[in-house]
Amino acid sequence: MKLNKNTKTFIIALIIPLGIGFLTFLLTRKGINYYSNNLIKPTFAPPSYLFGIVWTILYILMGISSYIIYNDMTCNRNICLIIYGLNLVLNFMWPIIFFNLMLRLFAFIFIIFLDIVVIYMIICFQGISKKAAYLQIPYLVWLIFASILNFSVYFLNR
């Protein structure tokens, strides 16, 4: 079975964030176990198994959104994709800072920067496709929640 160019592009758009997420998981497994078993967490902290489910859904939404932007031929497309790429790099780095390096205060500052980049990405995407921008809203909401959780874990374990 031969895939057409759009199908290949769509698959690649999904594989990129899912691959980054999987690599992040592989690199942070021990730190995640430490977080789960050794840190004081706020009462609103979700169970550990939920993180993998939520992130998989968010990475799929990111991939679909990036595919929409990639297929648009407007001149702002490249700028939006660069911001998306920056988001992926920061998204990859935060768990390493939080879980592996255990720099929870720095991780909080870092995730706030990631929040700002994602807001800027959504604004950029909205200029091209409202649908692509809306697909990023659950990600932003989860990041804001993760920011609050990050600060709470820092505060409870200082």
C-alpha positions in Angstrom: 0.0 0.0 0.0 1.4 3.3 -1.1 0.7 6.4 1.0 0.1 9.7 -0.6 2.1 12.8 0.3 -0.6 14.3 2.7 -0.9 11.0 4.5 2.8 10.8 5.0 3.0 14.4 6.2 0.1 13.7 8.6 1.9 10.6 10.0 5.1 12.6 10.4 3.3 15.4 12.1 1.9 12.9 14.7 5.2 11.0 15.1 7.2 14.1 16.0 5.4 15.1 19.2 4.6 11.5 20.2 8.3 10.5 19.6 9.5 13.4 21.7 7.0 12.5 24.4 8.1 8.9 24.4 11.8 9.9 24.5 11.1 12.2 27.4 9.3 9.3 29.2 12.3 7.0 28.7 14.7 9.6 30.0 12.7 10.6 33.1 11.3 7.2 34.3 13.5 7.1 37.4 12.7 10.7 38.3 9.0 10.1 37.8 9.2 7.1 40.2 10.9 9.3 42.7 8.2 12.0 42.3 5.5 9.3 42.7 6.9 7.6 45.7 9.0 10.2 47.6 7.6 13.7 47.3 4.8 15.4 49.1 2.2 16.3 46.6 -0.9 18.5 46.9 -4.3 16.9 47.2 -5.2 17.9 43.6 -2.3 16.0 42.1 -3.6 13.4 39.7 -2.7 9.8 39.9 0.5 8.9 38.0 -1.1 6.8 35.4 -3.2 9.7 34.2 -0.1 11.7 33.0 0.7 9.2 30.2 -2.9 9.2 29.0 -3.2 13.0 29.0 0.1 13.6 27.4 -0.6 11.1 24.6 -3.8 12.9 23.8 -2.1 16.3 23.9 0.8 15.2 21.7 -1.8 13.9 19.1 -3.6 17.2 19.2 -0.2 19.0 18.8 0.5 16.9 15.8 -2.8 17.5 14.1 -2.5 21.2 14.8 1.0 21.4 13.3 -0.2 19.4 10.3 -2.9 22.0 9.6 -0.4 24.8 9.9 2.2 23.0 7.8 -0.3 22.6 5.0 -1.2 26.2 4.9 0.8 28.2 2.3 0.7 31.6 4.1 4.0 33.4 4.7 3.5 33.2 8.5 3.5 29.4 8.4 7.2 29.1 8.9 7.3 31.5 11.9 4.5 29.5 13.5 6.3 26.2 12.9 9.5 27.6 14.4 7.5 28.6 17.5 6.0 25.2 17.5 9.5 23.7 17.4 10.6 25.9 20.3 7.6 24.6 22.2 8.6 21.0 21.6 12.2 21.7 22.7 11.0 23.4 25.9 8.4 20.7 26.4 11.2 18.1 26.2 13.5 19.9 28.6 11.0 20.7 31.4 10.5 17.1 32.7 14.3 16.5 32.7 14.7 19.7 34.8 11.8 18.8 37.1 12.1 15.0 37.5 15.8 14.2 36.8 17.6 17.3 38.0 15.1 17.9 40.7 15.4 21.7 40.3 11.8 22.3 41.1 11.9 26.1 41.5 13.9 26.5 38.3 11.5 24.0 36.6 8.6 26.3 37.7 10.2 29.4 36.2 11.0 27.3 33.1 7.4 26.1 32.7 6.1 29.6 33.0 8.3 30.5 30.0 6.9 27.4 28.2 3.3 28.7 29.1 4.2 32.0 27.4 5.6 30.3 24.3 2.5 28.2 24.0 0.2 31.3 24.3 2.3 33.0 21.6 2.1 29.8 19.5 -1.7 29.7 19.8 -1.9 33.4 18.8 0.3 32.7 15.8 -1.7 29.6 14.8 -4.9 31.5 15.1 -3.7 33.9 12.4 -3.6 31.0 10.1 -6.2 28.5 11.3 -8.6 28.9 14.2 -9.0 25.1 14.3 -5.2 24.6 14.7 -5.2 27.2 17.5 -8.2 25.6 19.3 -6.5 22.2 19.2 -3.8 23.7 21.4 -6.1 25.0 24.1 -6.2 21.7 26.1 -2.4 21.7 26.0 -2.3 25.2 27.4 -4.9 24.4 30.1 -2.8 21.3 31.1 0.4 23.3 31.2 -1.2 25.9 33.5 -2.3 23.1 35.7 1.2 21.5 35.6 2.6 25.0 36.4 0.5 25.2 39.6 1.3 21.6 40.4 5.0 22.2 39.9 5.0 25.2 42.2 3.0 23.3 44.8 5.4 20.4 44.8 8.3 22.8 45.1 6.6 24.6 48.0 5.6 21.4 49.9 9.1 19.9 49.5 11.5 22.8 50.1 
